């Protein structure tokens, strides 16, 4: 029995995130069931033959589809406003599958250069090894996009806000340039979450998430998701996932499904806390520069106001004293934990130059603005005053 079918047509977002996509068994359970099974049985050989026609009417194997995973996919699809959604085992599996499912040797990809380290590895190492040409541009510069997309391309990839310096890409403008060049625009929307930015409404074709981050929100589960049109998901992505196997665990899907229930409450508090923390850091004498889209000092503040409904919970800043200062500061923190994850209920901090972007050359780090004193803070759900007190204490050790 489907929960969604009983919902009124005008059900609002918070209601959809509690009930959307629900599928009750014959036992009529309150909480969604975890279907921890790899396979399914058939009443007859004829039924098995029919199931393997793969028309979607029957579960065949959990690598292809599973009821719990299906509930998560449907709920996230409703939140994003997409035609279709497929889940993956991790965010990086989502990024790679979204590109690899339709690219072939000789194709060309244009991407913003401010990306997570593993995304850069896919673009700079894996795809060229398959004969795919890649070109990186300054995502903030529309002229750079115009020049790169004056030639045909198959895909355009960006993350906005970017990791770690929170650069923004003008999605509406880049979508038009991508489409004029014959490319699909794929957006990694993980920092903004599906609540604070709607790339599909701004012209993007595909959206990817690391559901490990805000969607889970409590550091428990890996997961990823890809959203787009029924045509892209059905004809390009689903066969790729079926045959390569980056399947999400049903248990992890259940955790992510439950995470969606509280996502609006958590993200709203994340944003409130981050705004207070960013304002504190922006005026502190031992912070050389603060990056946060909600600050008027952010060079793309106006763009952030135009395409985002909130500024997110990531605050990046440069501590005085370079690497030594950044390390002294991190080591003096008492509440905020050192971790490369983000979007967690706990506030987490990392030093990109020596963690997430360690493998970049010094020139590449400099180009991306990843200087030795830069730290990335994922602001959690603690009391903002306690977080500010922790930051003030730690900065006092620099």
C-alpha positions as CSV (number, residue, x, y, z in Angstrom):
1,X,0.0,0.0,0.0
2,X,1.5,3.4,-1.0
3,X,1.4,6.3,1.4
4,X,1.9,8.7,-1.5
5,X,-1.4,7.7,-3.1
6,X,-3.4,8.8,-0.1
7,X,-1.8,12.2,0.2
8,X,-3.7,15.3,-1.0
9,X,-2.4,16.8,-4.2
10,X,-1.4,20.0,-2.4
11,X,0.6,18.3,0.4
12,X,3.5,20.6,1.4
13,X,7.2,19.8,1.5
14,X,7.5,18.8,5.2
15,X,4.5,16.4,4.8
16,X,6.0,14.8,1.7
17,X,9.3,14.3,3.5
18,X,7.5,12.3,6.2
19,X,5.1,10.3,4.1
20,X,6.2,10.6,0.4
21,X,7.2,7.4,-1.3
22,X,6.1,5.2,1.7
23,X,5.2,1.6,0.8
24,X,3.6,-0.5,3.5
25,X,3.6,-4.3,3.4
26,X,0.7,-6.5,4.3
27,X,1.7,-6.0,8.0
28,X,0.8,-2.3,7.8
29,X,3.9,-1.2,9.7
30,X,4.2,2.5,10.9
31,X,7.9,2.9,10.0
32,X,9.1,2.0,6.6
33,X,10.3,-1.6,6.4
34,X,13.9,-2.6,5.7
35,X,13.9,-5.2,2.9
36,X,17.3,-6.8,3.6
37,X,17.2,-9.3,0.8
38,X,19.5,-9.8,-2.2
39,X,16.9,-11.7,-4.3
40,X,13.2,-12.5,-4.7
41,X,11.3,-15.7,-5.3
42,X,8.8,-16.6,-8.0
43,X,5.6,-18.7,-7.9
44,X,6.4,-20.3,-11.2
45,X,9.0,-20.5,-14.0
46,X,6.6,-18.5,-16.1
47,X,6.6,-15.7,-13.5
48,X,10.4,-15.7,-13.4
49,X,10.5,-15.4,-17.2
50,X,8.1,-12.5,-17.2
51,X,10.0,-10.8,-14.4
52,X,13.3,-10.8,-16.4
53,X,11.7,-8.8,-19.2
54,X,12.7,-6.0,-16.8
55,X,9.6,-3.9,-17.3
56,X,9.8,-2.7,-13.7
57,X,6.7,-4.5,-12.5
58,X,8.5,-7.0,-10.4
59,X,11.6,-7.0,-8.1
60,X,14.2,-9.3,-9.5
61,X,17.5,-8.6,-7.7
62,X,18.4,-5.9,-5.2
63,X,21.3,-4.8,-7.3
64,X,18.7,-3.6,-9.8
65,X,15.9,-2.4,-7.4
66,X,14.7,-2.9,-3.9
67,X,11.5,-1.7,-2.0
68,X,13.4,0.2,0.6
69,X,15.8,1.8,-1.9
70,X,12.7,2.6,-4.0
71,X,11.1,4.5,-1.2
72,X,14.2,6.6,-0.7
73,X,14.4,7.3,-4.4
74,X,10.8,8.3,-4.6
75,X,10.9,10.6,-1.6
76,X,14.0,12.4,-2.8
77,X,12.6,12.7,-6.3
78,X,9.5,14.4,-4.8
79,X,11.8,16.8,-2.8
80,X,13.9,17.7,-5.8
81,X,11.0,18.0,-8.2
82,X,12.7,15.6,-10.7
83,X,11.1,13.1,-13.0
84,X,13.2,10.2,-11.8
85,X,15.9,9.3,-9.2
86,X,18.3,6.4,-8.8
87,X,20.3,5.8,-5.6
88,X,23.9,4.7,-5.4
89,X,26.3,3.3,-2.8
90,X,28.1,6.7,-2.3
91,X,28.2,10.2,-3.5
92,X,31.3,9.5,-5.7
93,X,29.5,6.5,-7.2
94,X,26.8,9.0,-8.2
95,X,29.2,11.5,-9.7
96,X,31.0,8.8,-11.7
97,X,27.9,7.0,-12.9
98,X,26.2,10.3,-14.0
99,X,29.2,10.9,-16.3
100,X,30.3,7.4,-17.3
101,X,26.8,6.2,-18.2
102,X,26.7,8.3,-21.4
103,X,30.2,9.4,-22.2
104,X,32.4,7.6,-24.8
105,X,35.9,8.0,-26.3
106,X,36.2,11.2,-28.2
107,X,33.5,13.1,-26.2
108,X,34.4,16.3,-24.5
109,X,33.6,17.5,-20.9
110,X,33.9,21.0,-19.6
111,X,33.9,21.5,-15.8
112,X,34.5,24.1,-13.2
113,X,38.0,23.7,-11.7
114,X,36.9,24.2,-8.1
115,X,35.8,20.7,-7.3
116,X,36.2,18.0,-4.6
117,X,39.5,16.1,-5.0
118,X,37.9,12.9,-6.1
119,X,35.8,14.7,-8.7
120,X,39.0,16.2,-10.1
121,X,40.5,12.7,-10.2
122,X,37.6,11.4,-12.3
123,X,37.9,14.3,-14.7
124,X,41.6,14.6,-14.9
125,X,42.7,10.9,-14.7
126,X,39.9,8.4,-15.2
127,X,37.9,9.9,-18.0
128,X,40.9,10.9,-20.1
129,X,42.1,7.2,-19.7
130,X,38.9,6.2,-21.5
131,X,39.5,8.7,-24.3
132,X,37.2,11.5,-23.0
133,X,38.6,15.0,-23.3
134,X,38.2,17.3,-20.3
135,X,38.7,21.0,-19.9
136,X,38.6,22.9,-16.6
137,X,37.5,26.5,-16.3
138,X,37.1,29.1,-13.6
139,X,33.5,28.5,-12.7
140,X,32.9,32.1,-11.6
141,X,33.9,33.5,-15.0
142,X,31.1,33.4,-17.6
143,X,33.5,34.5,-20.3
144,X,35.6,31.4,-19.6
145,X,32.5,29.2,-19.9
146,X,31.6,30.9,-23.2
147,X,35.0,30.3,-24.6
148,X,35.2,26.7,-23.5
149,X,31.6,26.0,-24.8
150,X,32.1,27.7,-28.1
151,X,33.0,24.2,-29.3
152,X,30.7,21.2,-29.0
153,X,30.7,19.3,-25.7
154,X,28.8,16.3,-24.3
155,X,28.7,17.1,-20.6
156,X,29.2,20.1,-18.3
157,X,29.9,19.4,-14.7
158,X,30.1,21.8,-11.7
159,X,29.5,22.0,-8.0
160,X,28.1,25.1,-6.5
161,X,28.9,26.2,-3.9
162,X,32.2,24.6,-4.4
163,X,34.5,22.6,-2.1
164,X,36.2,24.1,-0.2
165,X,36.2,27.8,-1.1
166,X,32.5,28.1,-1.7
167,X,32.7,29.6,-5.2
168,X,29.4,29.8,-7.0
169,X,28.5,29.0,-10.6
170,X,25.7,31.0,-12.4
171,X,23.6,27.9,-13.1
172,X,21.0,29.6,-15.4
173,X,23.7,31.2,-17.6
174,X,25.9,28.1,-17.7
175,X,22.9,25.8,-18.5
176,X,22.1,27.9,-21.6
177,X,25.7,27.8,-22.7
178,X,25.9,24.0,-22.1
179,X,22.7,23.4,-24.1
180,X,23.9,25.6,-27.0
181,X,27.0,23.4,-27.1
182,X,25.0,20.2,-27.1
183,X,25.9,19.2,-23.6
184,X,24.0,18.0,-20.5
185,X,24.6,20.1,-17.4
186,X,25.3,17.9,-14.3
187,X,25.4,19.7,-11.0
188,X,26.7,18.4,-7.7
189,X,24.3,20.1,-5.3
190,X,25.6,18.6,-2.1
191,X,26.6,21.8,-0.3
192,X,23.3,23.6,-1.0
193,X,21.1,20.5,-0.3
194,X,17.9,20.1,-2.3
195,X,16.2,22.5,0.1
196,X,18.4,25.6,-0.6
197,X,19.0,25.3,-4.3
198,X,17.0,23.8,-7.2
199,X,19.4,23.2,-10.1
200,X,16.8,21.6,-12.3
201,X,14.6,24.7,-12.1
202,X,17.6,26.8,-13.1
203,X,18.2,24.7,-16.3
204,X,20.4,21.8,-15.2
205,X,19.7,18.4,-16.6
206,X,21.1,16.1,-13.9
207,X,21.6,16.6,-10.2
208,X,23.9,14.5,-8.0
209,X,24.2,14.2,-4.2
210,X,26.3,12.6,-1.6
211,X,23.5,11.5,0.6
212,X,26.2,10.7,3.2
213,X,26.1,14.4,4.0
214,X,23.0,16.4,5.1
215,X,20.5,13.8,3.9
216,X,21.8,11.3,6.5
217,X,23.0,14.1,8.6
218,X,24.3,12.1,11.5
219,X,27.5,10.4,10.2
220,X,26.0,6.9,10.0
221,X,25.6,6.0,6.3
222,X,27.2,6.2,2.9
223,X,24.9,6.9,0.0
224,X,24.4,8.8,-3.2
225,X,21.7,9.8,-5.6
226,X,21.3,10.9,-9.2
227,X,18.2,12.8,-10.4
228,X,17.0,13.9,-13.9
229,X,14.6,13.2,-16.6
230,X,12.9,9.8,-17.1
231,X,14.7,9.5,-20.4
232,X,18.1,10.0,-19.0
233,X,17.6,7.9,-15.9
234,X,15.8,5.1,-17.9
235,X,17.9,4.9,-21.0
236,X,21.4,6.0,-20.0
237,X,21.8,5.6,-16.2
238,X,19.7,2.6,-15.2
239,X,21.5,0.1,-17.6
240,X,24.8,1.4,-16.4
241,X,23.9,0.9,-12.7
242,X,22.4,-2.5,-13.4
243,X,25.5,-3.9,-15.0
244,X,28.2,-2.2,-13.0
245,X,26.6,-2.6,-9.6
246,X,27.2,0.5,-7.4
247,X,24.1,-0.5,-5.4
248,X,23.0,1.2,-2.2
249,X,22.4,-1.1,0.7
250,X,18.7,-1.4,1.8
251,X,19.7,-0.7,5.4
252,X,21.6,2.5,4.3
253,X,18.6,3.5,2.2
254,X,16.4,3.2,5.3
255,X,18.7,5.4,7.3
256,X,18.7,8.0,4.5
257,X,14.9,7.7,4.1
258,X,14.5,8.5,7.8
259,X,17.0,11.3,7.5
260,X,14.8,13.0,4.9
261,X,12.0,13.2,7.5
262,X,13.9,15.8,9.6
263,X,16.0,17.4,6.8
264,X,14.0,20.8,6.7
265,X,14.4,21.2,10.5
266,X,18.1,20.3,10.5
267,X,19.0,22.4,7.5
268,X,17.2,25.5,8.9
269,X,19.2,25.2,12.2
270,X,22.4,24.6,10.3
271,X,21.9,27.8,8.3
272,X,21.0,29.9,11.4
273,X,24.1,28.6,13.2
274,X,26.4,29.1,10.2
275,X,25.3,32.7,9.8
276,X,26.2,33.5,13.4
277,X,29.5,31.7,13.2
278,X,30.4,33.3,9.8
279,X,29.7,36.8,11.2
280,X,31.9,36.1,14.2
281,X,34.8,34.8,12.1
282,X,34.5,37.7,9.6
283,X,35.4,40.2,12.2
284,X,38.0,38.3,14.1
285,X,41.5,39.7,14.0
286,X,43.2,36.2,13.6
287,X,41.0,35.3,10.6
288,X,42.5,36.7,7.4
289,X,39.5,35.9,5.2
290,X,36.0,34.3,5.6
291,X,34.2,32.6,2.8
292,X,30.4,32.3,3.2
293,X,27.7,33.0,0.6
294,X,25.6,34.7,3.2
295,X,28.2,37.4,4.0
296,X,28.0,40.6,1.9
297,X,31.8,40.3,1.7
298,X,31.5,37.2,-0.4
299,X,32.3,38.2,-4.0
300,X,29.2,36.4,-5.4
301,X,26.8,37.4,-2.6
302,X,24.2,38.7,-5.2
303,X,24.3,35.5,-7.2
304,X,23.9,33.5,-4.0
305,X,20.8,35.6,-3.1
306,X,19.4,35.0,-6.6
307,X,19.8,31.2,-6.9
308,X,19.9,30.0,-3.3
309,X,17.1,30.2,-0.7
310,X,19.7,29.9,2.1
311,X,23.5,30.1,2.5
312,X,24.2,26.6,3.7
313,X,26.2,25.4,6.7
314,X,29.8,25.4,5.3
315,X,32.0,28.3,6.4
316,X,35.6,28.4,5.1
317,X,38.2,30.7,6.5
318,X,41.9,31.4,6.6
319,X,43.6,31.4,10.0
320,X,46.6,33.6,10.5
321,X,50.0,31.9,10.6
322,X,49.6,29.6,7.6
323,X,49.7,25.8,8.2
324,X,51.2,26.2,11.7
325,X,48.4,28.6,12.7
326,X,45.7,26.4,11.2
327,X,47.0,23.3,13.0
328,X,47.4,25.1,16.4
329,X,43.8,26.3,16.0
330,X,42.4,22.9,15.1
331,X,44.2,21.2,17.9
332,X,42.8,23.6,20.5
333,X,39.2,23.0,19.6
334,X,37.1,21.4,22.3
335,X,33.6,21.0,20.8
336,X,34.2,21.1,17.1
337,X,35.7,17.8,15.9
338,X,38.4,17.2,13.2
339,X,36.9,15.3,10.4
340,X,36.7,15.4,6.6
341,X,32.9,14.8,6.6
342,X,30.3,17.5,6.5
343,X,26.6,18.0,6.9
344,X,26.6,16.3,10.2
345,X,24.7,17.2,13.4
346,X,28.2,17.6,14.9
347,X,30.3,20.5,13.8
348,X,33.3,19.2,11.9
349,X,36.4,20.9,10.6
350,X,39.2,19.9,8.2
351,X,42.3,21.4,6.6
352,X,41.8,20.9,2.9
353,X,45.5,21.4,1.9
354,X,46.5,18.3,3.9
355,X,43.3,16.2,3.7
356,X,40.6,16.5,1.0
357,X,42.8,18.2,-1.6
358,X,46.2,16.9,-0.4
359,X,47.1,15.3,-3.7
360,X,46.8,18.5,-5.7
361,X,50.1,20.2,-6.6
362,X,51.0,23.5,-4.9
363,X,50.2,25.4,-8.1
364,X,46.7,23.7,-8.3
365,X,46.0,24.5,-4.7
366,X,47.1,28.1,-5.2
367,X,44.8,28.4,-8.3
368,X,41.9,27.1,-6.2
369,X,42.6,29.4,-3.3
370,X,43.5,26.6,-1.0
371,X,46.2,28.3,1.0
372,X,48.1,26.8,3.9
373,X,45.9,28.5,6.6
374,X,42.6,27.6,5.0
375,X,40.1,25.5,7.0
376,X,36.6,24.3,6.1
377,X,34.0,24.2,8.9
378,X,30.8,22.3,8.6
379,X,28.6,24.0,11.2
380,X,26.5,21.5,13.2
381,X,23.4,21.7,15.4
382,X,25.1,22.6,18.7
383,X,24.2,25.9,20.4
384,X,25.8,28.7,18.2
385,X,27.1,30.5,21.3
386,X,29.0,27.4,22.4
387,X,30.5,27.0,18.9
388,X,31.6,30.7,18.8
389,X,33.1,30.2,22.3
390,X,35.0,27.2,21.1
391,X,36.3,29.1,18.0
392,X,37.3,32.1,20.1
393,X,39.2,29.8,22.5
394,X,41.0,28.1,19.7
395,X,41.9,31.2,17.8
396,X,43.4,32.6,21.1
397,X,46.0,29.8,20.8
398,X,47.2,31.1,17.4
